[in-house]
Amino acid sequence: MGHIVVVGGGLAAARLCEQLRAKGHEGELTVLCAESCPPYDRPPLTKGALTEERDTTLRTDFSSLRTDLRLGVPATSLDPDRDVVHTTEGEVPFDALVIATGASPIRLPGPGPQFTVRTAEDAARLRARLVPGTHLLLAGASWINAEVATSALKAGCRVTCVEPGPAPLALALGEEVGHRITQWWSEVDLRLGTGVTEVTATGARLTDGTHVDADVVVTGIGVRPETGWLAGSGIEVDRGVVVDEHLRTNRERVYAIGDVAARWSPRWNTRLRVEHWDDARSAPETVAAVILGDGGPLPVHDPVPYFWSDQFGRKIQYVGHHGPADSVEIRDGDEPKWSAAWHTPDGRLTAHLSVTQPKLMIKARAEIESAITAA
Ligand code: FAD
């Protein structure tokens, strides 16, 4: 393989460079990264990095990997017929292209200032505002905002959170688990069943017509895959770059990994867009083997999804993927240790949530791996 170009400079891009060289790629390797700093880890940004300065730069040594890491050089469009990526600094030709542009936070309407946390710069700006007495308004009782709330309370801030759903994380985990989680928010002025309609200069206006005054508004309502630069390229996009189980797009020699990819999962018989660290970490190994393939059977990327979150003094670990037909059973244990399990109507474990019980997660992952396999 000649020149491999990677667009994006996050975990997936960095791991891919390591994997390509480890698997014997001798040709040129270029990374086009919109951000002006080398790839870093994002999970700490809403955890320790909100209360103290932390360098989360990944240890990938791009010079020993003979990689041309171009920082501050975003891809602006793709011409797959000429095998060329357009950037703010001219054209870059490729023999194989890997899309790893991640995702960007969704923002709320309104003229007022609002914080989101995706980059190290976002985290540093928010950290500067987390001082005793600051009143924070969180839009969305999401995974991200639960971690922001935890850090803000630790910093001595007053926290209000508005959430349109009936409980925190109800959309992701269902109402029953959400209600169980609600008690963790006891130090937060949590207002359920109402959302933000617009961010104003002094806070936010809510769907019930009231206004909440706040010093800082943090929006944590989800992300959108970074696919805008692919417009007109012919690459299929449907809530993410559409790829098969080998991480191939609809164009030859163009692949996608990490948060931006909407991958076909034979295991779950559906398309998944897994916005988790573990997937961005593991997909590069498969895609590197696919790109450098020796003509044998193509490797498949279809792990059981896994993520964690640290919130309100608890470690939450979710493994699997549950659907609307699955039933949930809360397995009792006293706070802060309990778990929930989802089963298919025919009794197979599809997903498991453990609260401060890492051993249970490992066991559940193995059980799901053998219970849910490709048809
Ligand atoms: P990203 O890390 O988003 O990297 C994409 C990179 O591509 C960025 O640098 C971006 O600037 C760049 N880019 C975008 N467009 C272009 C372009 N046109 N040209 C060039 N470059 C471009 N997951 C967990 O499992 N557990 C957690 O606890 C957890 N906590 C998180 C906390 C925060 C605050 C955030 C933001 C994420 C968290 N995640 C967590 C998710 C995890 O960090 C992501 O799944 C992972 O970062 C995805 O890696 P990626 O390389 O696909 O994308």
Residues whose N, C-alpha, C, O or C-beta is under 5 A from the ligand:
A	BS01	FAD	V7 G8 G9 G10 L11 A12 A13 L32 C33 A34 E35 R42 P43 L45 T46 V73 P74 A75 A100 T101 G102 A103 V117 R118 E226 W229 I257 G258 D259 V260 E275 H276 W277 D278 A280 Y306 F307 W308 S309
